[in-house]
């Protein structure tokens, strides 16, 4: 019996989480953004709108799954992977927006600096989750930044 | 060595404000956080990212839950 070949969406997002209710909405938005970011410039405002919706959704998931509860390991890993994808898409969106003056984010009620700060936040979450912070570094920061200076 | 809890709490408060700010207020919240982090790390070898990662990893989840509980309590 042959092994079924996964669809592109299943390849992109790995496993059953592509259909998990918690992640389904964000996954759908990400899939559309991945396609639209490589299309015409006129789609950029729509992509920015989708990115912001997915961002808000991820922030809600962060609070509900990661901060208010203790997540399953696979939930935590999928959340982090989704944050990684969203941070990358955000950087790509910003690069595309900076190539043109014709797309104004005012229509979405935000500034370019706000979008940069949203992308930076996901990049921060991503980096802090994956970075190896040694006990030695932790102790030094505690001592030199938050301890009394000699 | 006395622990400078006030400095850490101040940064956590600003990190919380940045994390919970609506998208349209993110830039201002980030600027305030980064300015405070830069002041805290002045004269040390640590980067801005070092401090933010340290706070986010070691303190932020507990602080976040505490603030949410306080907000729910004050809303009732």
Backbone of each chain as ProteinMPNN parsed JSONL, in Angstrom:
{"seq_chain_A": "XXXXXXXXXXXXXXXXXXXXXXXXXXXXXXXXXXXXXXXXXXXXXXXXXXXXXXXXXXXXXXXXXXXXXXXXXXXXXXXXXXXXXXXXXXXXXXXXXXXXXXXXXXXXXXXXXXXXXXXXXXXXXXXXXXXXXXXXXXXXXXXXXXXXXX", "coords_chain_A": {"N_chain_A": [[0.851, -1.194, 0.0], [0.638, 2.173, -0.921], [2.196, 5.189, 0.357], [0.287, 8.029, 1.157], [0.662, 11.107, -0.633], [1.459, 14.14, 0.873], [-0.428, 17.24, 0.789], [0.516, 20.526, -0.515], [0.029, 22.404, 1.474], [0.031, 20.838, 3.775], [2.641, 20.026, 3.736], [3.958, 22.439, 4.1], [3.104, 23.214, 6.681], [3.463, 20.996, 8.161], [1.995, 18.983, 9.991], [-0.849, 17.543, 11.632], [-1.649, 19.923, 12.707], [-2.183, 21.818, 10.839], [-4.842, 21.595, 10.419], [-5.884, 21.92, 12.875], [-8.194, 23.498, 15.018], [-7.309, 25.72, 16.535], [-5.128, 26.685, 15.139], [-5.857, 26.772, 12.522], [-7.022, 29.06, 11.268], [-4.96, 31.009, 11.26], [-3.128, 29.601, 9.746], [-4.417, 29.415, 7.255], [-4.472, 32.144, 6.535], [-1.739, 32.671, 6.386], [-0.962, 31.01, 4.294], [-2.292, 32.238, 2.15], [-1.031, 34.745, 2.198], [1.598, 34.046, 1.586], [1.332, 33.388, -1.057], [0.297, 35.758, -2.182], [2.212, 37.7, -1.649], [4.044, 37.445, -3.597], [2.849, 38.303, -5.79], [1.183, 40.898, -7.653], [1.845, 44.404, -7.027], [-0.453, 45.728, -6.228], [-1.684, 44.063, -4.496], [-0.547, 44.395, -2.066], [-1.549, 45.986, 0.069], [-3.698, 44.473, 0.853], [-2.359, 42.194, 1.682], [-0.952, 43.25, 3.833], [-3.097, 43.811, 5.492], [-4.092, 41.221, 5.956], [-1.858, 40.168, 7.231], [-1.812, 41.632, 9.601], [-4.208, 40.798, 10.765], [-3.666, 38.071, 11.15], [-1.545, 38.388, 12.864], [-2.778, 39.552, 15.149], [-4.392, 37.414, 15.831], [-2.478, 35.463, 16.428], [-1.353, 36.651, 18.677], [-3.473, 36.462, 20.437], [-3.59, 33.696, 20.644], [-1.125, 33.264, 21.817], [-1.524, 34.368, 24.336], [-3.65, 32.783, 25.31], [-2.828, 30.057, 24.956], [-0.1, 29.91, 25.673], [0.59, 31.73, 27.72], [-1.464, 31.904, 29.62], [-2.034, 29.277, 30.133], [-0.58, 25.987, 30.521], [1.058, 24.891, 27.821], [0.776, 22.009, 25.606], [3.678, 20.241, 24.523], [3.824, 19.902, 21.748], [2.023, 21.813, 20.917], [3.28, 24.151, 21.739], [5.573, 24.032, 20.156], [4.47, 24.209, 17.586], [3.245, 26.681, 17.7], [5.51, 28.328, 18.011], [6.773, 27.798, 15.593], [4.933, 28.901, 13.846], [5.066, 31.57, 14.571], [7.671, 32.082, 13.733], [7.368, 31.836, 10.935], [5.537, 33.904, 10.494], [7.005, 36.154, 11.322], [8.995, 36.158, 9.388], [7.435, 36.501, 7.058], [6.438, 39.007, 7.651], [8.756, 40.572, 7.54], [9.331, 40.29, 4.843], [7.063, 41.472, 3.741], [7.414, 44.126, 4.626], [9.739, 44.77, 3.237], [8.752, 44.652, 0.624], [6.834, 46.688, 0.748], [8.48, 48.872, 1.134], [9.614, 49.148, -1.279], [7.954, 50.617, -2.771], [6.086, 53.677, -3.132], [3.454, 53.861, -3.39], [1.659, 52.446, -1.878], [-0.2, 52.954, 0.905], [-0.316, 52.688, 4.381], [-2.065, 53.976, 5.976], [-4.74, 53.575, 5.49], [-5.291, 51.319, 6.875], [-5.187, 52.138, 9.397], [-2.781, 52.266, 10.723], [0.72, 53.111, 11.157], [3.761, 52.988, 9.193], [5.865, 52.619, 10.96], [4.54, 51.427, 13.109], [3.846, 48.964, 11.999], [6.42, 47.938, 11.59], [7.159, 47.704, 14.28], [5.399, 45.744, 15.169], [6.241, 43.538, 13.658], [8.814, 43.374, 14.674], [8.207, 42.6, 17.261], [7.257, 39.951, 16.985], [9.585, 38.86, 15.953], [11.219, 39.174, 18.171], [9.945, 37.45, 20.029], [10.339, 35.073, 18.703], [13.169, 34.894, 18.587], [13.859, 34.92, 21.336], [12.731, 32.53, 22.126], [14.177, 30.578, 20.806], [16.819, 31.08, 21.218], [19.865, 30.211, 22.821], [20.33, 30.728, 26.101], [22.707, 30.978, 28.39], [23.336, 29.847, 31.773], [25.338, 31.269, 32.871], [25.334, 33.702, 31.454], [22.804, 34.619, 32.179], [23.176, 34.956, 34.953], [25.128, 36.95, 34.958], [23.781, 39.11, 33.771], [21.77, 39.52, 35.648], [23.337, 40.28, 37.81], [24.922, 42.462, 36.886], [23.183, 44.223, 35.621], [20.745, 44.271, 37.014], [21.492, 44.1, 39.606], [22.968, 45.78, 42.453], [25.092, 48.324, 41.423], [28.593, 48.398, 41.742]], "CA_chain_A": [[0.0, 0.0, 0.0], [1.506, 3.347, -1.047], [2.0, 6.269, 1.326], [-0.311, 9.195, 0.477], [1.538, 12.284, -0.737], [0.787, 15.278, 1.518], [-0.634, 18.433, -0.022], [1.51, 21.566, -0.25], [-0.246, 23.036, 2.773], [0.474, 19.932, 4.827], [4.108, 20.059, 3.733], [4.375, 23.709, 4.672], [2.852, 23.336, 8.109], [3.997, 19.849, 8.878], [1.25, 17.855, 10.524], [-2.285, 17.745, 11.826], [-1.941, 21.265, 13.19], [-2.733, 22.622, 9.745], [-6.312, 21.515, 10.513], [-6.265, 22.174, 14.26], [-8.993, 24.74, 15.069], [-6.534, 26.832, 17.091], [-4.142, 27.197, 14.201], [-6.372, 26.722, 11.151], [-7.239, 30.406, 10.727], [-3.651, 31.609, 10.976], [-2.521, 28.828, 8.66], [-5.049, 29.84, 6.008], [-4.0, 33.492, 6.216], [-0.318, 32.581, 6.005], [-0.898, 30.416, 2.957], [-2.68, 33.288, 1.181], [0.006, 35.783, 2.16], [2.761, 33.516, 0.888], [1.034, 33.468, -2.489], [0.057, 37.14, -2.622], [3.414, 38.533, -1.545], [4.823, 37.315, -4.825], [2.035, 38.773, -6.904], [1.34, 42.298, -8.019], [1.944, 45.414, -5.973], [-1.78, 46.139, -5.763], [-2.122, 43.158, -3.432], [0.224, 44.597, -0.838], [-2.38, 46.48, 1.163], [-4.473, 43.327, 1.305], [-1.44, 41.326, 2.433], [-0.697, 43.911, 5.123], [-4.305, 43.609, 6.295], [-4.104, 39.81, 6.38], [-0.76, 39.949, 8.181], [-2.217, 42.199, 10.886], [-5.238, 39.92, 11.341], [-2.973, 36.87, 11.625], [-0.742, 38.816, 14.015], [-3.682, 39.668, 16.301], [-4.817, 36.061, 16.17], [-1.343, 34.816, 17.091], [-1.212, 37.234, 19.999], [-4.508, 35.848, 21.275], [-3.153, 32.323, 20.903], [-0.01, 33.348, 22.766], [-2.074, 34.566, 25.68], [-4.49, 31.663, 25.746], [-2.134, 28.773, 24.99], [1.24, 29.91, 26.248], [0.781, 32.532, 28.917], [-2.48, 31.618, 30.639], [-2.086, 27.846, 30.395], [0.664, 25.285, 30.204], [0.749, 24.236, 26.543], [1.435, 20.75, 25.253], [4.942, 20.507, 23.839], [3.604, 20.041, 20.306], [1.366, 23.112, 20.71], [4.307, 25.182, 21.882], [6.449, 23.987, 18.973], [3.762, 24.704, 16.402], [3.094, 28.133, 17.882], [6.789, 28.97, 17.721], [7.017, 27.701, 14.148], [4.044, 29.86, 13.189], [5.66, 32.891, 14.83], [8.832, 32.197, 12.835], [6.859, 32.085, 9.579], [4.918, 35.24, 10.473], [8.065, 37.174, 11.386], [9.618, 36.177, 8.064], [6.501, 37.125, 6.118], [6.387, 40.428, 7.994], [9.96, 41.211, 6.983], [9.171, 40.325, 3.384], [6.039, 42.489, 3.479], [8.038, 45.44, 4.802], [10.644, 44.983, 2.098], [7.924, 44.95, -0.558], [6.227, 48.012, 0.949], [9.514, 49.91, 1.015], [9.973, 49.272, -2.697], [6.978, 51.46, -3.452], [5.458, 54.758, -2.366], [2.039, 53.933, -3.765], [0.813, 51.742, -0.911], [-0.235, 53.676, 2.185], [-0.921, 51.894, 5.449], [-3.05, 54.801, 6.694], [-6.072, 52.996, 5.297], [-5.461, 50.263, 7.882], [-5.156, 52.777, 10.713], [-1.468, 52.15, 11.369], [1.843, 53.709, 10.437], [4.822, 52.047, 8.82], [6.622, 52.335, 12.196], [3.76, 50.465, 13.898], [4.003, 47.64, 11.387], [7.782, 47.509, 11.932], [7.191, 47.315, 15.695], [4.686, 44.46, 15.272], [7.15, 42.511, 13.127], [9.91, 43.256, 15.643], [7.728, 41.847, 18.418], [7.281, 38.52, 16.665], [11.003, 38.472, 15.848], [11.705, 39.066, 19.558], [9.392, 36.21, 20.595], [11.01, 33.978, 18.0], [14.573, 34.813, 19.002], [13.946, 34.554, 22.754], [12.35, 31.124, 22.295], [15.155, 29.658, 20.22], [18.186, 31.417, 21.591], [20.403, 29.55, 24.003], [20.794, 31.693, 27.104], [23.403, 30.175, 29.395], [23.172, 30.278, 33.169], [26.385, 32.27, 33.131], [24.855, 34.99, 30.929], [21.692, 35.023, 33.042], [23.719, 35.44, 36.232], [25.831, 38.219, 34.725], [22.782, 40.169, 33.553], [21.152, 39.798, 36.948], [24.283, 40.967, 38.685], [25.45, 43.727, 36.369], [22.108, 45.14, 35.197], [19.687, 44.394, 38.007], [22.049, 44.133, 40.944], [23.525, 47.099, 42.77], [26.379, 48.578, 40.788], [29.642, 48.722, 42.719]], "C_chain_A": [[0.89, 1.25, 0.0], [1.171, 4.412, 0.002], [1.396, 7.466, 0.616], [0.645, 10.387, 0.479], [0.824, 13.468, -0.113], [0.617, 16.442, 0.557], [0.421, 19.467, 0.324], [1.293, 22.2, 1.122], [0.242, 22.157, 3.916], [1.993, 19.886, 4.898], [4.58, 21.317, 4.441], [4.222, 23.731, 6.18], [2.987, 22.032, 8.865], [3.07, 18.731, 9.257], [-0.208, 18.233, 10.723], [-2.635, 19.144, 12.293], [-2.468, 22.172, 12.088], [-4.264, 22.618, 9.812], [-6.802, 21.738, 11.943], [-7.036, 23.491, 14.337], [-8.209, 25.938, 15.586], [-5.644, 27.484, 16.038], [-4.666, 27.307, 12.775], [-6.464, 28.11, 10.513], [-5.911, 31.061, 10.347], [-2.985, 30.912, 9.801], [-3.089, 29.243, 7.306], [-4.553, 31.225, 5.578], [-2.554, 33.463, 5.727], [-0.181, 32.027, 4.596], [-1.249, 31.449, 1.883], [-1.591, 34.352, 1.066], [1.229, 35.306, 1.391], [2.574, 33.625, -0.625], [0.99, 34.929, -2.949], [1.292, 38.026, -2.559], [4.26, 38.476, -2.81], [4.023, 37.747, -6.048], [2.187, 40.277, -7.062], [1.289, 43.228, -6.81], [0.576, 45.786, -5.392], [-2.299, 45.224, -4.662], [-1.504, 43.504, -2.082], [-0.611, 45.098, 0.336], [-3.22, 45.343, 1.737], [-3.588, 42.388, 2.134], [-1.154, 41.923, 3.809], [-1.892, 43.708, 6.055], [-4.363, 42.178, 6.824], [-3.027, 39.561, 7.437], [-1.171, 40.461, 9.568], [-3.296, 41.349, 11.564], [-4.581, 38.663, 11.915], [-2.134, 37.188, 12.861], [-1.617, 38.899, 15.275], [-4.128, 38.286, 16.781], [-3.714, 35.312, 16.915], [-1.148, 35.346, 18.507], [-2.264, 36.667, 20.955], [-4.14, 34.418, 21.635], [-2.025, 32.302, 21.93], [-0.546, 33.48, 24.184], [-2.806, 33.324, 26.162], [-3.707, 30.362, 25.917], [-0.834, 28.799, 25.79], [1.346, 30.638, 27.572], [-0.233, 32.213, 30.009], [-2.539, 30.14, 31.005], [-0.698, 27.262, 30.197], [0.418, 24.501, 28.917], [1.377, 22.854, 26.446], [2.704, 21.11, 24.489], [4.708, 20.711, 22.336], [2.871, 21.354, 19.984], [2.393, 24.238, 20.764], [5.206, 25.222, 20.643], [5.742, 24.539, 17.747], [3.537, 26.205, 16.501], [4.398, 28.838, 17.5], [7.104, 28.928, 16.231], [6.167, 28.707, 13.391], [4.548, 31.282, 13.391], [6.857, 33.116, 13.903], [8.387, 32.543, 11.416], [6.302, 33.5, 9.478], [5.955, 36.359, 10.543], [8.748, 37.293, 10.026], [8.731, 36.844, 7.023], [6.392, 38.626, 6.384], [7.586, 41.179, 7.43], [9.85, 41.337, 5.465], [8.152, 41.389, 2.989], [6.637, 43.886, 3.59], [8.977, 45.749, 3.641], [9.868, 45.345, 0.837], [7.301, 46.342, -0.452], [7.251, 49.124, 0.737], [10.009, 50.073, -0.424], [9.067, 50.267, -3.418], [6.442, 52.564, -2.539], [3.943, 54.746, -2.541], [1.11, 53.238, -2.775], [0.91, 52.435, 0.441], [-0.958, 52.833, 3.233], [-1.96, 52.672, 6.241], [-4.446, 54.199, 6.615], [-6.354, 51.903, 6.331], [-5.402, 50.829, 9.296], [-3.839, 52.63, 11.438], [-0.419, 52.868, 10.531], [2.833, 52.611, 10.047], [5.622, 51.65, 10.065], [5.879, 51.335, 13.08], [3.904, 49.051, 13.326], [5.396, 47.081, 11.688], [7.848, 46.994, 13.371], [6.458, 45.992, 15.928], [5.57, 43.315, 14.784], [8.297, 42.279, 14.115], [9.48, 42.441, 16.86], [7.749, 40.346, 18.144], [8.717, 38.022, 16.527], [11.617, 38.31, 17.236], [11.237, 37.754, 20.194], [10.119, 35.007, 20.011], [12.443, 33.795, 18.519], [14.693, 34.346, 20.453], [13.621, 33.077, 22.97], [13.445, 30.18, 21.835], [16.587, 29.911, 20.66], [18.626, 30.63, 22.822], [20.949, 30.617, 24.945], [21.416, 30.886, 28.248], [23.13, 30.719, 30.801], [24.173, 31.368, 33.504], [25.929, 33.66, 32.655], [23.722, 35.53, 31.804], [22.208, 35.627, 34.345], [24.409, 36.79, 36.067], [24.85, 39.368, 34.522], [22.135, 40.547, 34.879], [22.066, 40.635, 37.831], [24.622, 42.37, 38.186], [24.368, 44.723, 35.961], [21.088, 45.36, 36.316], [20.194, 44.311, 39.447], [22.583, 45.528, 41.213], [24.883, 47.236, 42.1], [27.391, 48.962, 41.856], [30.284, 50.05, 42.375]], "O_chain_A": [[1.793, 1.368, 0.828], [0.036, 4.523, 0.466], [1.914, 7.893, -0.415], [1.343, 10.64, 1.461], [-0.297, 13.787, -0.509], [1.407, 16.617, -0.37], [1.137, 19.329, 1.316], [2.249, 22.497, 1.839], [0.794, 22.649, 4.899], [2.569, 19.729, 5.974], [5.484, 21.273, 5.275], [5.107, 24.213, 6.887], [2.671, 21.953, 10.052], [3.329, 17.59, 8.874], [-0.728, 19.131, 10.062], [-3.808, 19.519, 12.279], [-3.122, 23.177, 12.366], [-4.907, 23.541, 9.314], [-8.008, 21.742, 12.191], [-6.589, 24.498, 13.787], [-8.422, 27.059, 15.124], [-5.436, 28.697, 16.054], [-3.997, 27.873, 11.911], [-6.043, 28.313, 9.374], [-5.763, 31.597, 9.249], [-2.353, 31.555, 8.963], [-2.351, 29.403, 6.334], [-4.252, 31.449, 4.405], [-2.198, 34.149, 4.769], [0.621, 32.517, 3.801], [-0.594, 31.527, 0.844], [-1.269, 34.803, -0.033], [1.828, 36.069, 0.633], [3.513, 33.91, -1.369], [1.573, 35.287, -3.973], [1.412, 38.987, -3.319], [5.087, 39.353, -3.058], [4.46, 37.579, -7.187], [3.194, 40.857, -6.656], [0.774, 42.89, -5.745], [0.463, 46.117, -4.211], [-3.253, 45.573, -3.967], [-1.908, 42.951, -1.06], [-0.399, 44.677, 1.473], [-3.429, 45.259, 2.947], [-4.019, 41.857, 3.157], [-1.116, 41.214, 4.815], [-1.725, 43.466, 7.25], [-4.649, 41.955, 8.001], [-3.25, 38.84, 8.409], [-0.913, 39.808, 10.58], [-3.299, 41.198, 12.786], [-4.899, 38.24, 13.027], [-2.023, 36.376, 13.779], [-1.247, 38.385, 16.331], [-4.226, 38.031, 17.981], [-3.972, 34.618, 17.899], [-0.821, 34.592, 19.422], [-1.984, 36.423, 22.129], [-4.342, 33.973, 22.765], [-1.978, 31.434, 22.801], [-0.091, 32.803, 25.106], [-2.603, 32.869, 27.288], [-3.895, 29.646, 26.901], [-0.504, 27.843, 26.491], [2.1, 30.224, 28.453], [0.1, 32.246, 31.193], [-3.041, 29.786, 32.072], [0.23, 27.946, 29.766], [-0.353, 23.542, 28.921], [2.372, 22.559, 27.108], [2.781, 22.175, 23.876], [5.32, 21.586, 21.723], [3.07, 21.936, 18.918], [2.376, 25.154, 19.942], [5.554, 26.293, 20.147], [6.347, 25.259, 16.953], [3.628, 26.919, 15.502], [4.388, 29.82, 16.758], [7.631, 29.889, 15.67], [6.62, 29.3, 12.411], [4.465, 32.108, 12.481], [7.033, 34.205, 13.357], [8.953, 33.43, 10.776], [6.558, 34.209, 8.504], [5.799, 37.394, 9.894], [9.043, 38.397, 9.568], [9.196, 37.643, 6.211], [6.268, 39.419, 5.452], [7.449, 42.284, 6.906], [10.226, 42.354, 4.882], [8.354, 42.119, 2.019], [6.39, 44.736, 2.734], [8.995, 46.868, 3.13], [10.269, 46.226, 0.078], [7.247, 47.083, -1.433], [6.919, 50.19, 0.219], [10.732, 51.018, -0.74], [9.368, 50.706, -4.528], [6.359, 52.392, -1.323], [3.234, 55.532, -1.912], [-0.105, 53.428, -2.832], [1.982, 52.49, 1.044], [-2.06, 52.335, 3.003], [-2.659, 52.104, 7.081], [-5.234, 54.302, 7.555], [-7.51, 51.6, 6.626], [-5.548, 50.095, 10.274], [-3.775, 52.846, 12.648], [-0.639, 53.188, 9.363], [2.747, 51.473, 10.508], [6.011, 50.492, 10.214], [6.502, 50.492, 13.727], [4.062, 48.078, 14.063], [5.541, 45.9, 12.003], [8.499, 45.988, 13.653], [6.854, 45.207, 16.791], [5.641, 42.259, 15.412], [8.698, 41.142, 14.362], [10.272, 41.686, 17.424], [8.206, 39.564, 18.978], [9.035, 36.903, 16.931], [12.436, 37.418, 17.457], [12.023, 37.039, 20.816], [10.466, 34.059, 20.716], [12.864, 32.685, 18.845], [15.519, 33.49, 20.77], [14.161, 32.443, 23.877], [13.624, 29.104, 22.406], [17.459, 29.058, 20.493], [17.843, 30.415, 23.747], [21.908, 31.318, 24.621], [20.71, 30.192, 28.981], [22.75, 31.875, 30.985], [23.903, 32.265, 34.302], [26.11, 34.658, 33.353], [23.676, 36.716, 32.129], [21.737, 36.676, 34.785], [24.292, 37.666, 36.924], [25.057, 40.467, 35.036], [21.972, 41.725, 35.197], [21.629, 41.567, 38.506], [24.612, 43.336, 38.949], [24.606, 45.93, 35.954], [20.625, 46.478, 36.54], [19.415, 44.435, 40.393], [22.645, 46.362, 40.31], [25.725, 46.345, 42.209], [27.095, 49.745, 42.759], [31.19, 50.498, 43.077]]}, "seq_chain_B": "XXXXXXXXXXXXXXXXXXXXXXXXXXXXXXXXXXXXXXXXXXXXXXXXXXXXXXXXXXXXXXXXXXXXXXXXXXXX", "coords_chain_B": {"N_chain_B": [[24.579, 41.666, 47.69], [22.204, 43.99, 47.002], [19.095, 43.428, 45.381], [17.973, 44.931, 42.449], [14.989, 45.348, 42.193], [13.085, 47.165, 41.384], [14.011, 48.29, 39.001], [13.881, 46.095, 37.29], [11.16, 45.509, 37.388], [10.119, 47.817, 36.239], [11.002, 47.583, 33.595], [9.685, 45.235, 32.914], [7.065, 46.088, 33.07], [6.991, 47.88, 30.938], [7.534, 46.131, 28.866], [5.274, 44.566, 28.987], [3.369, 46.489, 28.363], [4.081, 47.008, 25.723], [3.655, 44.459, 24.626], [0.902, 44.157, 24.898], [-0.176, 46.324, 23.641], [-2.328, 47.804, 21.174], [-2.027, 47.333, 17.578], [-1.796, 49.833, 16.364], [-0.514, 51.357, 18.217], [1.936, 50.363, 18.663], [4.533, 51.198, 17.858], [5.186, 53.411, 19.417], [5.105, 52.255, 21.967], [7.166, 50.404, 21.735], [9.361, 52.088, 21.373], [9.486, 53.352, 23.87], [10.041, 51.162, 25.518], [12.532, 50.292, 24.475], [14.138, 52.529, 24.979], [14.205, 52.527, 27.779], [15.408, 50.056, 28.25], [17.891, 50.508, 27.107], [18.852, 52.454, 28.837], [19.06, 50.94, 31.17], [21.035, 49.106, 30.522], [23.237, 50.585, 30.121], [26.696, 51.188, 30.248], [27.288, 48.558, 30.62], [28.254, 45.357, 29.163], [26.238, 44.246, 27.772], [23.883, 43.601, 25.142], [20.972, 45.272, 23.776], [19.195, 43.317, 22.953], [20.042, 41.142, 24.475], [19.141, 41.805, 27.052], [16.365, 42.07, 26.68], [15.684, 39.504, 25.796], [16.401, 38.007, 28.008], [14.61, 38.966, 29.977], [12.168, 38.297, 28.769], [12.298, 35.524, 28.628], [12.759, 34.664, 31.302], [11.138, 36.043, 33.151], [8.83, 37.207, 32.062], [6.42, 35.563, 31.42], [5.304, 34.913, 33.999], [4.943, 37.486, 35.025], [3.14, 38.525, 33.179], [0.854, 36.882, 33.587], [0.263, 37.632, 36.201], [-0.384, 40.364, 35.896], [-2.617, 40.18, 34.247], [-4.38, 38.848, 35.965], [-4.649, 40.787, 37.935], [-5.888, 42.794, 36.433], [-8.288, 41.56, 35.766], [-9.344, 41.287, 38.295], [-9.664, 43.957, 39.124], [-11.572, 44.722, 37.363], [-13.834, 43.53, 38.173]], "CA_chain_B": [[24.245, 42.687, 46.698], [20.741, 44.163, 46.958], [18.519, 43.22, 44.058], [17.273, 46.119, 41.981], [13.703, 44.863, 41.684], [12.338, 48.253, 40.751], [14.462, 48.426, 37.606], [13.352, 44.962, 36.53], [9.707, 45.675, 37.284], [9.847, 48.887, 35.286], [11.171, 47.041, 32.25], [8.602, 44.273, 32.671], [5.846, 46.875, 32.835], [7.063, 48.411, 29.575], [7.427, 44.979, 27.962], [3.849, 44.213, 29.012], [2.648, 47.526, 27.611], [4.389, 46.754, 24.306], [3.024, 43.203, 24.22], [-0.559, 44.251, 24.881], [-0.618, 47.514, 22.904], [-2.874, 47.539, 19.84], [-1.039, 47.533, 16.511], [-1.624, 51.258, 16.056], [0.272, 52.016, 19.277], [3.12, 49.527, 18.904], [5.805, 51.899, 17.653], [5.438, 54.238, 20.599], [5.39, 51.354, 23.094], [8.502, 49.831, 21.518], [10.359, 53.146, 21.597], [9.613, 53.533, 25.321], [10.73, 49.983, 26.058], [13.942, 50.287, 24.056], [14.847, 53.603, 25.692], [14.418, 52.089, 29.164], [16.401, 48.971, 28.221], [19.197, 51.131, 26.841], [19.299, 53.11, 30.074], [19.421, 49.904, 32.148], [22.244, 48.371, 30.128], [24.337, 51.536, 29.92], [27.896, 50.881, 31.025], [27.528, 47.11, 30.667], [28.616, 44.775, 27.867], [25.091, 43.534, 27.205], [23.13, 44.26, 24.076], [19.544, 45.464, 24.034], [18.539, 42.011, 22.763], [20.361, 40.295, 25.641], [18.273, 42.162, 28.186], [14.976, 41.764, 26.352], [15.531, 38.041, 25.765], [16.486, 37.555, 29.4], [13.338, 39.275, 30.636], [11.084, 37.548, 28.128], [12.428, 34.11, 28.958], [12.806, 34.323, 32.726], [10.192, 36.753, 34.017], [7.628, 37.748, 31.441], [5.179, 34.777, 31.556], [4.735, 35.096, 35.345], [4.496, 38.875, 35.151], [1.96, 38.66, 32.327], [-0.28, 36.26, 34.283], [-0.04, 38.465, 37.359], [-1.061, 41.574, 35.445], [-3.958, 39.809, 33.767], [-5.202, 38.572, 37.151], [-4.953, 42.087, 38.556], [-6.848, 43.508, 35.593], [-9.595, 40.914, 35.918], [-9.809, 41.621, 39.652], [-10.108, 45.352, 39.191], [-12.73, 44.895, 36.488], [-15.026, 42.938, 38.816]], "C_chain_B": [[22.734, 42.837, 46.633], [20.224, 44.067, 45.523], [17.719, 44.454, 43.635], [15.94, 45.722, 41.336], [12.939, 45.951, 40.953], [12.712, 48.406, 39.285], [13.888, 47.301, 36.747], [11.846, 45.109, 36.333], [9.327, 46.749, 36.27], [9.952, 48.369, 33.847], [10.066, 46.04, 31.918], [7.287, 44.99, 32.379], [5.835, 47.409, 31.394], [6.975, 47.285, 28.531], [5.965, 44.527, 27.871], [3.04, 45.219, 28.189], [2.86, 47.335, 26.106], [3.641, 45.516, 23.816], [1.516, 43.336, 24.069], [-1.075, 45.475, 24.112], [-1.261, 47.107, 21.58], [-1.857, 47.908, 18.764], [-0.753, 49.011, 16.26], [-0.82, 52.008, 17.108], [1.596, 51.299, 19.534], [4.423, 50.31, 18.825], [6.174, 52.721, 18.88], [5.812, 53.364, 21.798], [6.784, 50.751, 22.963], [9.591, 50.862, 21.792], [10.58, 53.372, 23.097], [10.372, 52.372, 25.953], [12.221, 50.03, 25.728], [14.748, 51.374, 24.769], [15.154, 53.179, 27.121], [15.456, 50.967, 29.226], [17.796, 49.554, 27.998], [19.745, 51.827, 28.084], [19.773, 52.071, 31.085], [20.743, 49.236, 31.812], [23.443, 49.3, 29.937], [25.517, 51.185, 30.821], [28.158, 49.398, 31.182], [27.89, 46.627, 29.269], [27.409, 44.161, 27.149], [24.386, 44.334, 26.119], [21.677, 44.438, 24.514], [18.813, 44.118, 23.947], [18.811, 41.084, 23.932], [19.363, 40.542, 26.768], [16.825, 41.765, 27.89], [14.732, 40.246, 26.333], [15.523, 37.475, 27.185], [15.162, 37.787, 30.127], [12.217, 38.406, 30.084], [11.113, 36.074, 28.54], [12.194, 33.829, 30.439], [11.711, 34.941, 33.577], [8.84, 37.047, 33.372], [6.367, 36.893, 31.596], [4.52, 34.965, 32.921], [4.189, 36.509, 35.52], [3.196, 39.089, 34.369], [0.722, 38.097, 33.031], [-0.718, 37.104, 35.479], [-0.828, 39.703, 36.945], [-2.478, 41.288, 34.959], [-4.901, 39.521, 34.946], [-5.606, 39.869, 37.835], [-6.017, 42.827, 37.763], [-8.242, 42.906, 35.701], [-10.198, 41.256, 37.275], [-10.356, 43.027, 39.737], [-11.338, 45.595, 38.323], [-14.012, 44.376, 37.14], [-15.579, 43.854, 39.916]], "O_chain_B": [[22.044, 41.895, 46.244], [20.847, 44.565, 44.585], [16.886, 44.951, 44.393], [15.784, 45.753, 40.116], [12.219, 45.667, 39.995], [11.852, 48.623, 38.432], [13.462, 47.53, 35.615], [11.325, 44.863, 35.245], [8.345, 46.614, 35.538], [9.113, 48.672, 32.999], [9.571, 45.996, 30.791], [6.498, 44.548, 31.543], [4.804, 47.391, 30.722], [6.411, 47.47, 27.452], [5.488, 44.153, 26.8], [2.149, 44.848, 27.425], [1.927, 47.484, 25.317], [3.065, 45.52, 22.728], [0.919, 42.695, 23.204], [-2.285, 45.638, 23.953], [-0.796, 46.171, 20.929], [-0.941, 48.695, 19.005], [0.383, 49.395, 15.98], [-0.48, 53.174, 16.91], [2.291, 51.594, 20.506], [5.321, 50.103, 19.641], [7.323, 52.726, 19.322], [6.725, 53.696, 22.554], [7.498, 50.603, 23.954], [10.624, 50.539, 22.377], [11.712, 53.56, 23.543], [11.234, 52.569, 26.81], [13.065, 49.831, 26.601], [15.908, 51.16, 25.121], [16.247, 53.443, 27.623], [16.281, 50.927, 30.139], [18.762, 49.133, 28.635], [20.947, 51.794, 28.35], [20.767, 52.285, 31.779], [21.49, 48.843, 32.708], [24.542, 48.84, 29.624], [25.346, 50.918, 32.011], [29.144, 49.008, 31.808], [27.84, 47.394, 28.307], [27.544, 43.622, 26.05], [24.304, 45.561, 26.169], [21.223, 43.837, 25.488], [17.933, 43.821, 24.755], [17.935, 40.325, 24.345], [18.818, 39.607, 27.355], [16.144, 41.196, 28.743], [13.696, 39.772, 26.801], [14.74, 36.583, 27.511], [14.661, 36.896, 30.813], [11.417, 37.85, 30.837], [10.069, 35.462, 28.769], [11.51, 32.868, 30.791], [11.387, 34.404, 34.636], [7.823, 37.125, 34.062], [5.31, 37.454, 31.884], [3.307, 35.156, 32.997], [3.114, 36.706, 36.087], [2.274, 39.752, 34.844], [-0.326, 38.742, 33.071], [-1.91, 37.269, 35.736], [-1.827, 40.046, 37.577], [-3.409, 42.049, 35.223], [-6.071, 39.905, 34.923], [-6.75, 40.034, 38.26], [-6.934, 43.415, 38.336], [-9.244, 43.621, 35.725], [-11.402, 41.485, 37.394], [-11.395, 43.261, 40.355], [-12.063, 46.568, 38.529], [-15.12, 44.723, 36.73], [-16.573, 43.517, 40.559]]}, "name": "protein", "num_of_chains": 2, "seq": "XXXXXXXXXXXXXXXXXXXXXXXXXXXXXXXXXXXXXXXXXXXXXXXXXXXXXXXXXXXXXXXXXXXXXXXXXXXXXXXXXXXXXXXXXXXXXXXXXXXXXXXXXXXXXXXXXXXXXXXXXXXXXXXXXXXXXXXXXXXXXXXXXXXXXXXXXXXXXXXXXXXXXXXXXXXXXXXXXXXXXXXXXXXXXXXXXXXXXXXXXXXXXXXXXXXXXXXXXXXXXXXXXX"}
